[in-house]
Amino acid sequence: MPANIEIKAYAKNFDRIRRRAEALSDQPVEVLPQEDVFFNTPQGRLKLRVQSANSGQLIYYTRPDQEGPKRSDYHISLTADPENLRHVLEMAYGIRGVVRKTRYLYLVGQTRVHLDDVEGLGQFMELEVVLGEGQSDAEGQAIAEGLLTSLGVEHSDLVEGAYMDLMESR
């Protein structure tokens, strides 16, 4: 199963982080409106990411809820009919909740830098260091820590859990 090292933080200075991400990025920003529908599961997390009426991703992932760098193991399945898939999964599992956001995606080497404006929650920065074949978690964590410094994100701003968890705790 593919894996990455993730870090999520509050983006107290969204514009400053965005300027730094633009300077580091290998290509122009990609702006992605996303709706993530989370389903009830006995373990891990299952979400349907709706990107448009005919494009979505069903994503299952596991990762510990802790601040700082953490390994996430995931599997993604693409769908051309997200609304129908949502209906089927809702009947089978029930919907846990929905997260709507605008994601600003920057690519820095093997890292996906996300600046997310999350409806009802605020603004966040998330790093996903996509681990290569044979690459250790420690290597991914070192890359993530270096990017945190380059982006000017403080350790005191780190967040544990998913946006869905933050919404439920409000």
Secondary structure, 3 states (H helix, E strand, C coil): CCEEEEEEEECCCHHHHHHHHHHHCCCCCEEEEEEEEEECCCCCEEEEEEEECCEEEEEEEECCCCCCCEEEEEEEEEECCHHHHHHHHHHHHCEEEEEEEEEEEEEECCEEEEEEEECCCEEEEEEEEECCCCCCHHHHHHHHHHHHHHHCCCHHHEECCCHHHHHHHC
